[in-house]
Amino acid sequence: MTRFIRLVRLIGPFRWQMALAVALGAATVGGGVGLMGAAAYLIATAALHPSIAELQVAIVGVRFFGLSRGVFRYLERLISHDLTLRLLGRFRLWFFRALEPLAPAKTLELKSADLLTRAVSDVESLQELYLRALAPPLVAVVVGVSAAAVIGLQATEPALVFAAAYTAASVLVPTGDAPGTADRDHAGIDERGARGGRDRRGAGDGGSAGSRRWWRHEGTGRGAVTAGRDDQGESRPA
């Protein structure tokens, strides 16, 4: 939890951009909810064969929510991915600033593959911090509170029932899946470390073999040139 708080503190300079992205995400979900509600009302009302004037509001609502949902989604993606890239650059800067005073004395205990994995793969995985760890809960809170408030304007009891069910679903489902998610994350970290070690060993072996082939080729070439010069009566350099 302490590490998570430290990472969240790094987002401080981008809090207004994050708030805008969360608001756009909530507006996107609200547009989807409004689209379903307006479309259901339009279909149910049109089944009674009223005049077209009575359907104008529902028709305009369907068009508005359908268009706004796409616009809000585009803007939310644009801002959230820009924020993610900025955060990734900040995380990399923070990592190398923390690593620089420790090298090389404190890094001798780490294998080169482990250090490479932490510098590349583990820092790269932090790009999911906002998109998958922070934004969805915040959007869910905003949408839940807004939906409960709208329902509460009509009746209090349904609003309380909705709030209780929404809270239970938002807490119980992620909590039940948390152990499996943690196991998958640890397995992924171990796999990246092992793959990094294999890649580094493979690159080292390939580089050594390539160096040996290059030196043999160069040696053969120098021998052929020297032999040619001997055949022409030229003396080899001492």
C-alpha beads as a LAMMPS data file, in Angstrom:
LAMMPS data file: protein, C-alpha beads

238 atoms
237 bonds

1 atom types
1 bond types

-500.0 500.0 xlo xhi
-500.0 500.0 ylo yhi
-500.0 500.0 zlo zhi

Masses

1 110.0

Atoms # bond

1 1 1 0.000 0.000 0.000
2 1 1 2.891 2.357 0.759
3 1 1 4.333 1.850 -2.720
4 1 1 0.944 2.452 -4.278
5 1 1 0.589 5.721 -2.366
6 1 1 4.051 6.798 -3.529
7 1 1 3.068 6.116 -7.134
8 1 1 -0.202 7.999 -6.725
9 1 1 1.711 11.001 -5.378
10 1 1 3.619 11.162 -8.648
11 1 1 0.310 11.858 -10.385
12 1 1 -0.157 15.041 -8.353
13 1 1 0.991 17.464 -11.084
14 1 1 -1.565 15.941 -13.471
15 1 1 -4.564 15.906 -11.120
16 1 1 -6.624 18.365 -13.183
17 1 1 -6.030 16.423 -16.375
18 1 1 -6.977 13.234 -14.536
19 1 1 -10.149 14.892 -13.198
20 1 1 -11.098 15.954 -16.731
21 1 1 -10.517 12.429 -18.054
22 1 1 -12.646 10.970 -15.238
23 1 1 -15.438 13.464 -15.944
24 1 1 -15.377 12.574 -19.642
25 1 1 -15.433 8.870 -18.783
26 1 1 -18.459 9.386 -16.566
27 1 1 -20.120 11.426 -19.316
28 1 1 -19.482 8.560 -21.739
29 1 1 -21.174 6.070 -19.433
30 1 1 -23.989 8.545 -18.820
31 1 1 -24.448 8.925 -22.563
32 1 1 -24.771 5.158 -22.903
33 1 1 -27.330 5.001 -20.095
34 1 1 -29.275 7.914 -21.583
35 1 1 -29.198 6.279 -25.014
36 1 1 -30.657 3.035 -23.675
37 1 1 -33.315 4.880 -21.681
38 1 1 -34.328 7.181 -24.529
39 1 1 -34.386 4.308 -27.023
40 1 1 -36.515 2.150 -24.707
41 1 1 -38.939 5.024 -24.119
42 1 1 -39.127 5.737 -27.851
43 1 1 -39.893 2.109 -28.701
44 1 1 -42.468 1.725 -25.933
45 1 1 -44.198 4.989 -26.824
46 1 1 -44.159 4.359 -30.577
47 1 1 -45.936 1.035 -29.987
48 1 1 -49.025 2.994 -28.925
49 1 1 -49.159 4.782 -32.329
50 1 1 -49.142 8.371 -31.063
51 1 1 -48.632 11.415 -33.232
52 1 1 -45.108 12.163 -34.391
53 1 1 -45.077 15.324 -32.286
54 1 1 -45.193 13.279 -29.096
55 1 1 -42.089 11.359 -30.192
56 1 1 -39.956 14.349 -31.130
57 1 1 -38.322 14.680 -27.699
58 1 1 -37.447 10.985 -27.561
59 1 1 -36.089 11.031 -31.114
60 1 1 -33.901 14.049 -30.388
61 1 1 -32.765 12.370 -27.150
62 1 1 -31.687 9.216 -28.973
63 1 1 -29.722 11.253 -31.506
64 1 1 -28.136 13.448 -28.850
65 1 1 -27.048 10.593 -26.575
66 1 1 -25.826 8.527 -29.523
67 1 1 -23.618 11.331 -30.842
68 1 1 -22.454 12.591 -27.452
69 1 1 -21.420 9.117 -26.362
70 1 1 -18.985 8.810 -29.268
71 1 1 -17.639 12.341 -28.800
72 1 1 -17.127 11.899 -25.067
73 1 1 -15.438 8.529 -25.622
74 1 1 -13.023 10.013 -28.141
75 1 1 -12.108 12.934 -25.887
76 1 1 -11.732 10.660 -22.869
77 1 1 -9.403 8.319 -24.752
78 1 1 -7.384 11.227 -26.100
79 1 1 -6.849 12.844 -22.705
80 1 1 -6.368 9.624 -20.733
81 1 1 -3.744 8.228 -23.118
82 1 1 -1.910 11.550 -23.197
83 1 1 -1.940 11.458 -19.390
84 1 1 -0.682 7.862 -19.419
85 1 1 2.280 8.707 -21.638
86 1 1 3.177 11.691 -19.460
87 1 1 2.976 9.526 -16.348
88 1 1 5.147 6.851 -17.952
89 1 1 7.843 9.420 -18.692
90 1 1 7.628 10.661 -15.095
91 1 1 7.894 7.105 -13.753
92 1 1 10.983 6.435 -15.852
93 1 1 12.619 9.635 -14.654
94 1 1 11.787 8.757 -11.048
95 1 1 13.204 5.236 -11.481
96 1 1 16.547 6.358 -12.918
97 1 1 16.895 9.122 -10.348
98 1 1 16.425 6.527 -7.609
99 1 1 18.765 4.054 -9.334
100 1 1 21.642 6.432 -10.043
101 1 1 22.867 6.840 -6.425
102 1 1 22.750 3.057 -5.927
103 1 1 24.898 2.108 -8.927
104 1 1 27.145 0.231 -8.990
105 1 1 27.644 -0.751 -5.326
106 1 1 24.010 -1.501 -4.452
107 1 1 23.157 -3.098 -7.787
108 1 1 25.788 -5.855 -7.646
109 1 1 23.294 -8.086 -5.837
110 1 1 20.952 -7.946 -8.827
111 1 1 21.427 -9.958 -11.951
112 1 1 21.733 -8.001 -15.164
113 1 1 18.493 -9.570 -16.431
114 1 1 16.617 -8.527 -13.268
115 1 1 17.892 -4.976 -13.536
116 1 1 16.992 -4.823 -17.222
117 1 1 13.501 -6.166 -16.500
118 1 1 12.926 -3.597 -13.777
119 1 1 14.179 -0.768 -15.968
120 1 1 12.089 -1.724 -18.991
121 1 1 9.222 -4.157 -18.430
122 1 1 8.272 -3.274 -14.854
123 1 1 8.336 0.470 -15.499
124 1 1 6.424 -0.101 -18.741
125 1 1 3.730 -1.989 -16.833
126 1 1 3.058 1.144 -14.745
127 1 1 1.341 2.674 -17.763
128 1 1 -1.700 0.657 -16.650
129 1 1 -1.765 2.435 -13.273
130 1 1 -4.176 5.126 -14.372
131 1 1 -6.063 3.339 -17.168
132 1 1 -6.818 0.171 -15.177
133 1 1 -6.253 0.955 -11.496
134 1 1 -7.353 4.556 -10.909
135 1 1 -9.726 5.644 -13.661
136 1 1 -12.332 2.819 -13.546
137 1 1 -13.072 3.114 -9.786
138 1 1 -13.285 6.902 -9.995
139 1 1 -15.611 6.749 -12.997
140 1 1 -17.723 4.125 -11.233
141 1 1 -18.066 6.350 -8.150
142 1 1 -19.106 9.385 -10.210
143 1 1 -21.616 7.365 -12.250
144 1 1 -23.068 5.652 -9.173
145 1 1 -23.529 8.874 -7.225
146 1 1 -25.061 10.621 -10.245
147 1 1 -27.460 7.744 -10.954
148 1 1 -28.526 7.539 -7.315
149 1 1 -29.146 11.300 -7.267
150 1 1 -31.292 11.149 -10.421
151 1 1 -33.321 8.249 -9.041
152 1 1 -33.623 10.037 -5.703
153 1 1 -35.334 12.969 -7.406
154 1 1 -38.213 10.612 -8.238
155 1 1 -38.335 8.418 -5.134
156 1 1 -36.093 7.875 -2.124
157 1 1 -36.556 4.146 -1.543
158 1 1 -35.485 3.019 -5.055
159 1 1 -32.477 5.311 -4.808
160 1 1 -31.392 3.663 -1.538
161 1 1 -31.889 0.177 -2.991
162 1 1 -29.881 1.111 -6.069
163 1 1 -27.084 2.628 -3.981
164 1 1 -26.849 -0.486 -1.775
165 1 1 -26.823 -2.881 -4.746
166 1 1 -24.344 -0.742 -6.683
167 1 1 -21.977 -0.489 -3.713
168 1 1 -22.157 -4.224 -3.029
169 1 1 -21.439 -5.084 -6.666
170 1 1 -18.588 -2.560 -6.841
171 1 1 -16.903 -3.957 -3.711
172 1 1 -17.631 -7.686 -3.731
173 1 1 -16.763 -8.437 -7.369
174 1 1 -13.263 -6.846 -7.341
175 1 1 -12.537 -8.257 -3.872
176 1 1 -13.417 -11.780 -4.960
177 1 1 -11.182 -11.551 -8.020
178 1 1 -8.249 -9.911 -6.202
179 1 1 -6.379 -13.150 -5.208
180 1 1 -6.451 -14.536 -8.740
181 1 1 -5.335 -11.209 -10.171
182 1 1 -2.413 -11.020 -7.725
183 1 1 -1.302 -14.550 -8.633
184 1 1 -1.411 -13.727 -12.341
185 1 1 0.570 -10.534 -11.777
186 1 1 3.291 -12.346 -9.807
187 1 1 3.471 -15.066 -12.442
188 1 1 3.830 -12.429 -15.141
189 1 1 6.659 -10.716 -13.244
190 1 1 8.529 -14.018 -12.816
191 1 1 8.023 -14.866 -16.490
192 1 1 9.366 -11.471 -17.604
193 1 1 12.419 -11.900 -15.393
194 1 1 13.140 -15.367 -16.757
195 1 1 12.574 -14.222 -20.343
196 1 1 14.878 -11.272 -19.801
197 1 1 17.595 -13.607 -18.552
198 1 1 17.199 -15.890 -21.564
199 1 1 17.262 -12.961 -23.963
200 1 1 20.397 -11.540 -22.396
201 1 1 22.158 -14.919 -22.436
202 1 1 21.081 -15.520 -26.021
203 1 1 22.311 -12.101 -27.070
204 1 1 25.622 -12.695 -25.309
205 1 1 26.127 -16.093 -26.929
206 1 1 25.158 -14.767 -30.334
207 1 1 27.472 -11.812 -29.943
208 1 1 30.397 -14.020 -28.937
209 1 1 29.810 -16.439 -31.799
210 1 1 29.484 -13.573 -34.227
211 1 1 32.704 -12.056 -32.937
212 1 1 34.533 -15.353 -33.367
213 1 1 33.226 -15.740 -36.935
214 1 1 34.213 -12.168 -37.733
215 1 1 37.745 -12.651 -36.433
216 1 1 38.113 -15.915 -38.366
217 1 1 36.897 -14.193 -41.498
218 1 1 39.222 -11.272 -40.963
219 1 1 42.131 -13.591 -40.250
220 1 1 41.451 -15.550 -43.409
221 1 1 41.264 -12.378 -45.422
222 1 1 44.504 -11.030 -44.010
223 1 1 46.200 -14.382 -44.719
224 1 1 44.989 -14.382 -48.312
225 1 1 46.177 -10.819 -48.863
226 1 1 49.568 -11.628 -47.346
227 1 1 49.919 -14.754 -49.500
228 1 1 49.086 -12.767 -52.609
229 1 1 51.692 -10.206 -51.789
230 1 1 54.273 -13.002 -51.284
231 1 1 53.448 -14.432 -54.718
232 1 1 54.066 -11.042 -56.288
233 1 1 57.460 -10.832 -54.647
234 1 1 56.503 -8.226 -52.071
235 1 1 57.864 -8.523 -48.630
236 1 1 55.483 -8.936 -45.663
237 1 1 55.655 -6.249 -43.004
238 1 1 57.500 -7.216 -39.863

Bonds

1 1 1 2
2 1 2 3
3 1 3 4
4 1 4 5
5 1 5 6
6 1 6 7
7 1 7 8
8 1 8 9
9 1 9 10
10 1 10 11
11 1 11 12
12 1 12 13
13 1 13 14
14 1 14 15
15 1 15 16
16 1 16 17
17 1 17 18
18 1 18 19
19 1 19 20
20 1 20 21
21 1 21 22
22 1 22 23
23 1 23 24
24 1 24 25
25 1 25 26
26 1 26 27
27 1 27 28
28 1 28 29
29 1 29 30
30 1 30 31
31 1 31 32
32 1 32 33
33 1 33 34
34 1 34 35
35 1 35 36
36 1 36 37
37 1 37 38
38 1 38 39
39 1 39 40
40 1 40 41
41 1 41 42
42 1 42 43
43 1 43 44
44 1 44 45
45 1 45 46
46 1 46 47
47 1 47 48
48 1 48 49
49 1 49 50
50 1 50 51
51 1 51 52
52 1 52 53
53 1 53 54
54 1 54 55
55 1 55 56
56 1 56 57
57 1 57 58
58 1 58 59
59 1 59 60
60 1 60 61
61 1 61 62
62 1 62 63
63 1 63 64
64 1 64 65
65 1 65 66
66 1 66 67
67 1 67 68
68 1 68 69
69 1 69 70
70 1 70 71
71 1 71 72
72 1 72 73
73 1 73 74
74 1 74 75
75 1 75 76
76 1 76 77
77 1 77 78
78 1 78 79
79 1 79 80
80 1 80 81
81 1 81 82
82 1 82 83
83 1 83 84
84 1 84 85
85 1 85 86
86 1 86 87
87 1 87 88
88 1 88 89
89 1 89 90
90 1 90 91
91 1 91 92
92 1 92 93
93 1 93 94
94 1 94 95
95 1 95 96
96 1 96 97
97 1 97 98
98 1 98 99
99 1 99 100
100 1 100 101
101 1 101 102
102 1 102 103
103 1 103 104
104 1 104 105
105 1 105 106
106 1 106 107
107 1 107 108
108 1 108 109
109 1 109 110
110 1 110 111
111 1 111 112
112 1 112 113
113 1 113 114
114 1 114 115
115 1 115 116
116 1 116 117
117 1 117 118
118 1 118 119
119 1 119 120
120 1 120 121
121 1 121 122
122 1 122 123
123 1 123 124
124 1 124 125
125 1 125 126
126 1 126 127
127 1 127 128
128 1 128 129
129 1 129 130
130 1 130 131
131 1 131 132
132 1 132 133
133 1 133 134
134 1 134 135
135 1 135 136
136 1 136 137
137 1 137 138
138 1 138 139
139 1 139 140
140 1 140 141
141 1 141 142
142 1 142 143
143 1 143 144
144 1 144 145
145 1 145 146
146 1 146 147
147 1 147 148
148 1 148 149
149 1 149 150
150 1 150 151
151 1 151 152
152 1 152 153
153 1 153 154
154 1 154 155
155 1 155 156
156 1 156 157
157 1 157 158
158 1 158 159
159 1 159 160
160 1 160 161
161 1 161 162
162 1 162 163
163 1 163 164
164 1 164 165
165 1 165 166
166 1 166 167
167 1 167 168
168 1 168 169
169 1 169 170
170 1 170 171
171 1 171 172
172 1 172 173
173 1 173 174
174 1 174 175
175 1 175 176
176 1 176 177
177 1 177 178
178 1 178 179
179 1 179 180
180 1 180 181
181 1 181 182
182 1 182 183
183 1 183 184
184 1 184 185
185 1 185 186
186 1 186 187
187 1 187 188
188 1 188 189
189 1 189 190
190 1 190 191
191 1 191 192
192 1 192 193
193 1 193 194
194 1 194 195
195 1 195 196
196 1 196 197
197 1 197 198
198 1 198 199
199 1 199 200
200 1 200 201
201 1 201 202
202 1 202 203
203 1 203 204
204 1 204 205
205 1 205 206
206 1 206 207
207 1 207 208
208 1 208 209
209 1 209 210
210 1 210 211
211 1 211 212
212 1 212 213
213 1 213 214
214 1 214 215
215 1 215 216
216 1 216 217
217 1 217 218
218 1 218 219
219 1 219 220
220 1 220 221
221 1 221 222
222 1 222 223
223 1 223 224
224 1 224 225
225 1 225 226
226 1 226 227
227 1 227 228
228 1 228 229
229 1 229 230
230 1 230 231
231 1 231 232
232 1 232 233
233 1 233 234
234 1 234 235
235 1 235 236
236 1 236 237
237 1 237 238
